Amino acid sequence: MGIDLNIEKPKTKEENLKKINELPEKPETRPMKIFPWEPALVRRPDPNNADDIEEYKRIEAQPTVKEWMSFADALSTTEEVQEMFQETFYGIYKEEKEKSTMEGFIWLYKPEKNPRKNLKKSKLIDPSDIKHVLEISFARFIDNSPSAENRERGLISSAVRQICFSILEKQSDKIIAAWTSPKNVLSEGVLKNAGFVTKGEVVYDEEETKEKDHFWVLDKNELEKILEKKRANYEKTAGSG
């Protein structure tokens, strides 16, 4: 009896987590997915597009966003939004079509001076790594109308996973981090579902509040485990269809 040499080799991690699109680096008209199994689509908003600017302002104006995000205490001017769009900023969408409505956003940026100083004092991460930290902020428009009861769940976590994976793939030295109030349960759920782990507590900016926030850092291994699980479930469902 001969030996069957046509044994299918198990796929490597790189093959399993193969992207269908690269993370867009310039404004696009149509949202896209990075991984086919993820529900969220992302795109770079256009600083010169009035609709993109107004859709961002619509999200920023929500009471929950103003409560948890220090930069949203006062509504941003059009010029401030345009500057934001030129940074590492992505809109989050449900549909792959032009004129799709922005459901949320993700913004990555270098932390301000006080958070960096407090983080250094806390020793929650190696002080020499602070220069590599990117802070991540995100929000979603919450529509409380009856027609929105069946809105897509996990949309923000999905976008965070895709964007963070793509950034670390090209900039492996970056440390993607978040500060959250212990009361902000929804945001902490998003972070957990995207592979972030808590490192401890630290005051974000004592000029705003003396209360300590939870400090989170993205664990790339945890992120990859979550993506692998999502991929496997997607392929299982597709195969049984």
Secondary structure, DSSP 4 states (H G I P E B T S, - for coil): ------PPPPPPHHHHT--SSPPP-S--SS-B-SSTT-S-EEEPPPTT-HHHHHHHHHHHTSHHHHHH-GGGSSPPPHHHHHHHHTSEEEEEESSSSTTPPP-EEEEEE---HHHHHHHHHHTSS-GGGGGGEEEEEEEE----SGGGTTPPTTHHHHHHHHHHHHHHHH-TT-EEEEEE-TT-HHHHHHHHTTTEEEEEEEES-TTT-SSEEEEEEE-HHHHHHHHHHHHHHHHHHHHT-
